[in-house]
Every structure is written in structure tokens, then in C-alpha cells.
Amino acid sequence: MKRSEINALITKAKDFYAGHRFNLPKWAFWGPEDWKGKGDSEVVSNMLGWDLTDYGKGDFDKLGLILFTIRNGNLQTEDPKPYAEKIMILREGQLCPMHFHWSKREDIINRAGGNLVIKLYGSNEDESMSDQPLEVSVDGFVRTVEPGGEIVLEPGESICLEPGMYHCFYCEEGTGDVMVGEVSAVNDDNIDNRFHEPLPRFPEVEEDEEPLHLLVTDYAKYV
């Protein structure tokens, strides 16, 4: 992804969050210079902050996601925090691709906007998709879902995704972009994503202009 594209997407994302009265922490608005000397912070060590991806396909409008990690523990240190929280933006016409997590259990919440569609499969021991029905908790009520079945979450609704549960999600056509919340166990996107089609989690960035705000993958370079 070009840095100019990332900068433009973050600018729109800030407007989207503000329009839904979701307030980001003050450091979400810092520029690169503001981060100097902040390398020992929890924000940097636990990869909090801005995170955009096109999964290496170069077509963000069809396959992509904007994420902002608000809080997180760290599996690589003695950080005792056992939880994480993200706020994401999924645009109508976009897909977050099919994947599961080996260790992370997560609640995906439709915080605002249109309707969020979650497509589900169980997984087998060899990590292939299962052809068996699976049980999933939607707002605390268990539903049985056929393989490839879909759950539609309206604003305010949520689903609990267990480790090993394949899922992809997209916006229901005609309902608009969705502000997606995630509350989970500690998140480590470097080691805990099993994409059904092998995909890179983080994009390669073409530096055609200076960063407006740092991505979580920028900290090592700029901080």
C-alpha cells in the first residue's frame, strides 16, 4: 500500500469514528515526531494503535480492514494483562478474509453503522474446513450453524468466536459501513492468524510521502 493511501484512509477513519462519537486516545493523533523517546511505552511494546491491511493483494476496497488497537497484553513478556480491545472499520464491499486463531477467543461486536455478516466454518485437526455444524454464542445465546452458514449482526449485537473457528466477515449490501468492535484474549497478529488462503497479515508500505500517523509496524523505524 502507498503511504499516501494509508494517510487518506486514516483521515477518513478519524472522521468516521468521530461521526459515531467514538473517542480515540490522544496519542492516536500524534505525528511521527511526537513518538520520539516513547519506545518504552505499552503502546509501542504491545503494538497498540493504527493498523491497516490489504492482506498483500493490493485491492483495499475489496479485501482490507482498518483497525485501531486500544489495549492489549503481550505474550512475549511478563505483562499480566490477559485481554485486548480493537475498534475497526469495515467498508461496504470489503471482505475480511477467512481465518481462525490458534489461541485467541474473541467477541466481535457491531458497534454502529450497517449490518455485519459473519460466515463460519469449524476446523479439522489438519486445519482444513470442517463439513460439520458448529455451535456459536450470539449475544449469550447458543445457535447451531451449518458449515458456511452466516450470522447477521445488527448494531449492538455480538458473536463469540472460539479458537479454531474459521470466520470471514463483510457488510450486508445496502446497509453501509460498519464500526466493528473486538474484545478478546491477548492479541498477537504476528503468530496467531491462520488464513485459509495463505495471506500476509501486514502490508508492505511504499513510502511516497511522510506518515500522517504511525502504524503499529512503523514503531521500530520511527520510535
Buried (B, 14 or more C-beta within 10 A) or exposed (E): BBBBBBBEBBEBBBEBBEEBEBEBEEBBEBEBEEBEEBEEBBBBBBBBBBBBBBBBBEEBEEBBBBBBBBBBBBBEEEBEEEEBBBBBBBBBEBBBBBBBBEEBEBBBBBBBBBBBBBBBBBBEEEEEBBEEEBEBBBEEEEBEBEBEBBBEBEBEBBBBBBBBBBBBBBBBEEBEBBBBBBBBBBBBBEEBBBBBEEBEBBBEBEEEEEBBBBBBBBBEEBB
